[in-house]
Amino acid sequence: MEDFSHPDICWRDNTAGRKQSRRFLECIDDNFLLQVIQEPTRRGAMLDLVLINKEGLVGNAKLKGSLVCSDHEMVQFGILRAARREHSKLITLDFRRADFGLFRDLLGRVPWDKALEGRGAA
């Protein structure tokens, strides 16, 4: 959670007016992050964000007014965790069983020039 100071971002549409803000949105998207806060936290702008990498990690996010010394709204949320089961198994990937030949073949079929066109990749 942090004050990211990008007042031009429209979180509902995932758009921004300034280049720096668009780059910030791209970074969030590239890292598969989700923004939880739904209401403006400072003077009509959504500046204080709660970013998560998995749906359901936090709940009950709400604004709770501001402290005397701040013009930002306080954000309250709960961190959720799954109940532990005694017999739950930890799932891990076994890369020794992976078919890397198939993986290379599938990646080789992608028209990368077209897929990356206009994305700044060289």
C-alpha positions as CSV (number, residue, x, y, z in Angstrom):
1,M,0.0,0.0,0.0
2,E,1.4,3.4,-0.9
3,D,0.6,6.9,-2.3
4,F,1.6,6.5,-5.9
5,S,0.7,10.1,-7.0
6,H,-0.8,9.3,-10.4
7,P,-4.1,11.3,-10.3
8,D,-4.6,11.0,-14.0
9,I,-5.1,7.2,-13.9
10,C,-8.7,6.0,-14.4
11,W,-8.6,2.6,-12.7
12,R,-12.0,1.6,-13.9
13,D,-10.9,1.9,-17.6
14,N,-7.2,1.2,-16.9
15,T,-6.2,4.4,-18.8
16,A,-4.0,7.4,-18.1
17,G,-3.2,10.7,-19.6
18,R,0.5,11.1,-18.8
19,K,3.2,8.9,-20.2
20,Q,4.7,8.3,-16.7
21,S,1.2,7.1,-15.5
22,R,0.8,4.8,-18.6
23,R,4.2,3.3,-17.9
24,F,3.1,2.7,-14.3
25,L,-0.1,0.9,-15.5
26,E,2.1,-1.2,-17.9
27,C,4.3,-2.2,-14.9
28,I,1.3,-3.2,-12.9
29,D,-0.1,-5.2,-15.8
30,D,3.3,-6.8,-16.6
31,N,3.6,-8.0,-13.0
32,F,0.0,-9.3,-12.9
33,L,-1.0,-7.0,-10.1
34,L,-4.5,-6.0,-9.2
35,Q,-5.5,-2.7,-7.6
36,V,-8.0,-3.1,-4.8
37,I,-9.1,0.4,-3.7
38,Q,-12.3,1.6,-5.5
39,E,-12.8,5.1,-4.1
40,P,-10.8,8.4,-4.2
41,T,-8.4,8.7,-1.3
42,R,-7.3,12.3,-1.8
43,R,-9.2,15.2,-3.2
44,G,-11.2,13.1,-5.7
45,A,-8.2,11.1,-6.9
46,M,-7.3,7.5,-6.2
47,L,-3.7,7.9,-5.0
48,D,-3.4,5.5,-2.2
49,L,-3.4,2.0,-3.7
50,V,-3.4,-1.6,-2.4
51,L,-1.8,-3.8,-5.0
52,I,-2.1,-7.6,-4.8
53,N,-0.9,-10.4,-7.0
54,K,-3.8,-12.8,-6.4
55,E,-7.5,-12.3,-6.1
56,G,-8.8,-12.8,-2.6
57,L,-5.6,-11.8,-0.7
58,V,-7.3,-8.8,0.9
59,G,-10.9,-8.1,1.8
60,N,-13.1,-5.5,3.2
61,A,-11.1,-2.5,1.9
62,K,-12.8,0.7,2.9
63,L,-11.9,4.3,3.6
64,K,-12.0,5.4,7.2
65,G,-11.6,9.2,7.1
66,S,-8.4,11.1,7.5
67,L,-6.0,11.9,10.4
68,V,-5.8,15.5,11.5
69,C,-2.3,15.9,10.0
70,S,-3.1,14.4,6.5
71,D,-5.4,15.2,3.6
72,H,-5.4,11.5,2.6
73,E,-8.1,9.0,3.6
74,M,-7.0,6.2,5.8
75,V,-7.5,2.8,4.1
76,Q,-8.5,-0.2,6.2
77,F,-8.5,-3.7,4.8
78,G,-8.1,-7.2,6.1
79,I,-5.4,-9.7,4.9
80,L,-7.2,-13.0,4.2
81,R,-5.5,-16.3,4.4
82,A,-6.9,-19.7,3.7
83,A,-7.7,-22.0,6.6
84,R,-5.0,-24.6,7.0
85,R,-6.1,-28.2,6.5
86,E,-4.3,-30.9,8.2
87,H,-4.2,-33.2,5.2
88,S,-3.5,-30.5,2.5
89,K,-0.8,-31.3,0.0
90,L,1.7,-28.7,-1.2
91,I,1.6,-28.7,-4.9
92,T,4.9,-28.3,-6.7
93,L,5.8,-28.4,-10.4
94,D,8.1,-31.2,-11.5
95,F,10.2,-29.7,-14.3
96,R,11.9,-33.0,-14.9
97,R,8.7,-34.2,-16.5
98,A,8.3,-31.1,-18.7
99,D,8.3,-31.5,-22.5
100,F,10.7,-28.7,-23.3
101,G,10.8,-29.8,-27.0
102,L,7.1,-29.2,-27.3
103,F,7.5,-25.9,-25.4
104,R,10.2,-24.8,-27.9
105,D,8.1,-25.9,-30.8
106,L,5.0,-24.0,-29.5
107,L,7.1,-20.8,-28.9
108,G,8.6,-21.2,-32.4
109,R,5.1,-21.0,-33.9
110,V,4.4,-17.6,-32.5
111,P,4.9,-14.7,-35.0
112,W,7.0,-12.7,-32.5
113,D,7.6,-9.8,-34.9
114,K,3.8,-9.2,-35.1
115,A,3.1,-10.1,-31.5
116,L,5.7,-7.5,-30.2
117,E,5.0,-4.9,-32.8
118,G,4.6,-1.4,-31.2
119,R,5.5,-2.7,-27.8
120,G,9.0,-1.2,-27.7
121,A,10.8,-4.6,-27.9
122,A,13.7,-4.7,-30.2
